[in-house]
Amino acid sequence: MSFRQSIPNEITPFNLVIFGGDGDLSKRKIIPAVFHRFADKQIKVDFTIRCISRSLSDEKAFKKMLKEFIQLDLKDKDNDKVIDDFLKRVGLMTIGKNDTESYSELKADLDKTEEYQNVYYFSVPSGAFSEICNTLKDSKLINAKSKVVLEKPLGHDLKSSRAINDIISAAFKEEQIFRIDHYLGKETVQNLMVLRFANHLFERAWNAENIKDIQITVAESLGVEKRAGYYDNTGALLDMMQNHLLQLLCLIAMEPPSSLNPDAIRNEKVKVLQSLRLFDKESIKKNVVRGQYTRGANDGQKLNSYLEDIKQYNSETETFVAIKAHIDNWRWKNTPIYLRTGKRMKRRYSDIVINFKELPHNIFPESKHPLQNKLIIRLQPEERIELVQLSKIPGPGGYRFKPIALKLDFIDSFQDRMPGAYERLIIDVIRGNQTLFMRHDELEAAWIWIESITKYMKKETPLSLYESGTWGPGDEILDENTKWQTK
Ligand code: BG6
């Protein structure tokens, strides 16, 4: 898409084909997301959803289960007619590995609506992408209107990510490839761009001259739940840091793009990733901490250790990682960027904290608080922006101070239901708008930085054990006079 082309906005008839259609992500997120857009009448065109499963074949039982998942998230449970209407468009197909015969059946089926666009959603581990992509190609299921959606993590290192990309790119053009990161579909994450680029107030001060440090935290209270197999081969660095946290960092640190055009934005994001300082054998020791949860308790509930959860007692997989990063460019010279994510933390929350520098001169020497502002962008569970500033406590006899937060709660300002991240992203795929999806070079740049960590992390940093239900380790990498914002 050229820089001056307008962003596509039209929703045209589609067939959505979900590989891994009976998986957790499909049942909990992808299908309910399409349902919401349908129920809200944003999708007014004809469409079908085909869920591809390797083993399930009972369509009736499958749809019953889907209905329950859709209802989970509905306030008004009395939605039977709309759900049934929606489910009429959903089908289940069993397709085994390299099962070319079933692919031919799929083709015959999709050819009935030849004028529709076919969107292939790969909601399966990336190890299966190449086989599915090649079989789609050999079965002549890919045409100029087709699109493919790829779930993360794409590979497990730069080499495997490149190999997958080569196969996908041999079948689809870059404008047909949608590498999804659901964090980019969250309303509050999209609002980061508006906060930065539609307001005069912050952008002027958004640089190393005025900002002391930036902290990005994605804390989860849950453990690995039922994903032991996947998680133990992945760990927090690849599951969360390589994608979600780096994407948040890009939006916070990028230069203003010249327009909302997808490539204008992605060009700026890739520059941030390419400017991340790489780690080496020495620097990793002081700047990276990895941890794994042990037994503990939260809200009076006893919690197992990671090893008990995955039923393997020799795993060194990290469930927590904290990194002090640097972006070597003009805007962020020497500004520490602390990134932290972990499972089984005390509470679930994600936020971005911008700690401004102290004022150059203090005319209130009696203040016990540093003269320093803080901008807190809370992404979840409640969506809120807080600007912390010092205020005078009313009363005679000199100045007494208290940090007060100016708060903007989204829930107060926008009463409507917040659409889920997948709703926005799936509609963008159908429209062909790639703004919120990762381009190939972005992914490469992210892998290069991550590989500078994976290369040394296991050897050079000890695995810190932390109790479930606590905030975990990570203080070791903080500069003097810096604390994690934990609330
Ligand atoms: C997924 C990770 O991408 O994001 C999970 O694989 C993690 O491990 C999840 O729990 C967190 O997403 P959210 O939207 O609940 O913050």
Residues whose N, C-alpha, C, O or C-beta is under 5 A from the ligand:
A	BS01	BG6	D239
